[in-house]
């Protein structure tokens, strides 16, 4: 189970403000797989330019560091690869926000988001197929074995939750077949 502080600090404010998000990355992998140490949480988020004030409202200074509004705007409108961080000052715990582009994979993932109950509050979790494919992409880009371990743990522990045909389709469409073969090998 991931450290609850990440969910309390970063997810619950998004829930309160009704920002459209889904937890991804290592926290999602741990919820579907095995625990490991992490000091950050990743989100895919749908944000419009007018939503930058919501981020500042959700994570007020001086308790949190939020990038300046012009940085948030630049990352939200970026066509691909936008990203910004919010940092909790006292703990140094961090949230990585990835503004969701209007591509088919993000749209599919948001349509298939899973609910996870945290202290009687439902939070939104990326579908396991999305988490696996994104981890395959990160493995392709950086070669870190932690992504392979996370994927294998997800397959072992939550294999019955995974739609294998959807996973195969997105592995092919996102061009990570070689990485997928390595994980299965």
C-alpha positions in Angstrom: 0.0 0.0 0.0 1.4 3.4 -0.9 2.2 5.9 1.9 -1.2 7.5 2.7 0.2 10.9 2.9 0.5 11.1 -0.9 -3.2 10.5 -1.3 -4.2 12.8 1.6 -1.9 15.6 0.5 -2.4 15.5 -3.3 -5.5 13.5 -4.3 -8.1 14.6 -1.8 -7.7 18.3 -2.8 -8.3 17.4 -6.5 -11.4 15.4 -5.4 -12.8 18.4 -3.4 -12.3 20.8 -6.4 -13.7 18.2 -8.9 -10.6 18.3 -11.1 -10.6 15.5 -13.6 -7.6 13.3 -12.8 -6.4 9.7 -12.5 -3.6 8.3 -10.4 -0.9 6.7 -12.5 2.7 5.8 -12.1 4.2 4.0 -9.1 1.3 4.6 -6.8 -1.1 3.0 -9.2 1.4 0.2 -9.9 1.6 -0.5 -6.1 -2.2 -0.5 -5.7 -2.4 -3.2 -8.5 0.9 -4.9 -7.5 3.4 -4.8 -4.7 4.4 -2.0 -2.3 7.7 -0.2 -2.8 9.2 3.0 -1.6 8.2 6.2 -3.5 8.1 9.8 -2.5 5.9 11.0 -5.3 2.6 10.5 -7.0 1.8 10.8 -10.7 -1.4 12.1 -12.2 -2.8 12.4 -15.6 -5.1 15.5 -15.4 -7.5 17.3 -17.7 -6.9 20.9 -17.2 -8.1 23.9 -19.1 -6.2 27.2 -19.1 -8.7 28.7 -16.6 -8.0 25.7 -14.2 -4.5 27.0 -13.2 -6.1 28.9 -10.4 -7.7 25.7 -9.1 -4.2 24.2 -8.7 -3.0 27.1 -6.7 -6.2 26.9 -4.6 -5.9 23.1 -4.1 -2.3 23.5 -2.9 -1.9 26.8 -1.1 1.4 28.5 -0.3 3.4 28.3 1.9 2.4 24.7 2.6 3.0 23.8 -1.0 5.2 25.0 -3.8 3.2 25.4 -7.0 4.9 26.7 -10.2 4.0 30.2 -11.3 0.8 30.6 -13.3 2.7 31.2 -16.6 4.5 27.9 -16.2 1.3 26.0 -15.5 -0.3 27.6 -18.6 2.7 26.7 -20.8 2.6 23.1 -19.7 -1.2 22.8 -20.0 -1.2 24.0 -23.6 1.9 22.0 -24.7 0.8 19.5 -27.4 2.9 16.6 -26.0 4.9 16.0 -22.9 3.6 18.7 -20.6 4.5 18.2 -17.0 4.7 20.2 -13.7 5.4 19.4 -10.1 3.7 20.4 -6.8 5.8 19.9 -3.7 4.7 19.7 -0.1 7.1 22.0 1.8 7.3 20.1 5.2 7.7 16.6 3.9 9.2 17.2 0.4 6.7 14.7 -1.0 5.9 15.6 -4.6 3.1 15.2 -7.2 3.9 15.0 -10.9 1.1 16.4 -13.0 0.9 15.3 -16.7 -1.7 17.3 -18.5 -3.7 14.8 -20.6 -3.4 15.6 -24.3 -6.4 14.8 -26.5 -4.9 11.6 -27.8 -6.9 8.3 -28.0 -4.9 6.5 -25.3 -5.6 9.2 -22.6 -9.3 9.3 -23.7 -9.5 5.5 -23.5 -7.9 5.6 -20.0 -10.2 8.3 -18.7 -13.3 6.3 -20.0 -12.0 3.2 -18.2 -10.8 4.8 -14.9 -11.2 2.6 -11.8 -12.5 3.7 -8.4 -10.4 3.0 -5.3 -11.7 3.7 -1.8 -9.3 5.6 0.4 -10.6 6.3 3.9 -14.2 6.2 2.6 -13.4 8.6 -0.2 -13.4 7.2 -3.8 -10.4 8.2 -5.7 -9.7 7.7 -9.5 -7.1 5.1 -10.5 -5.8 4.7 -14.0 -6.8 1.3 -15.6 -4.0 -1.3 -15.1 -3.5 -1.5 -18.9 -2.7 2.2 -19.0 -0.3 1.9 -16.1 1.5 -1.0 -17.8 1.8 0.7 -21.2 3.0 4.0 -19.7 5.6 2.0 -17.6 6.7 0.3 -20.8 7.2 3.7 -22.4 9.2 4.9 -19.4 11.3 1.7 -19.5 12.0 2.3 -23.2 13.0 5.9 -22.5 15.2 5.3 -19.4 15.8 1.6 -19.0 15.0 1.6 -15.3 14.3 -2.0 -14.1 11.8 -0.7 -11.5 9.2 -0.4 -14.3 9.7 -4.0 -15.2 9.4 -5.1 -11.6 6.2 -3.0 -11.2 4.7 -4.5 -14.3 5.5 -8.1 -13.3 4.0 -7.5 -9.8 0.9 -6.1 -11.4 0.5 -9.1 -13.7 1.1 -11.5 -10.8 -1.2 -9.9 -8.3 -4.0 -8.3 -10.4 -3.8 -10.3 -13.5 -7.5 -11.1 -13.4 -8.3 -7.3 -13.6 -6.3 -6.8 -16.8 -8.0 -6.9 -20.2 -5.4 -8.7 -22.2 -6.9 -7.8 -25.6 -6.9 -4.1 -24.7 -3.4 -4.3 -23.3 -2.2 -6.0 -26.5 -3.8 -3.3 -28.6 -2.3 -0.4 -26.7 1.1 -2.1 -26.5 1.1 -2.3 -30.3 -0.4 1.2 -30.9 2.1 2.8 -28.5 5.0 1.0 -30.1 6.3 -0.8 -27.0 6.2 -4.4 -28.3 9.9 -5.0 -27.7 9.7 -3.9 -24.1 6.5 -6.0 -23.5 8.3 -9.1 -24.8 11.2 -8.4 -22.4 8.8 -8.1 -19.4 7.1 -11.4 -20.3 10.4 -13.2 -20.9 
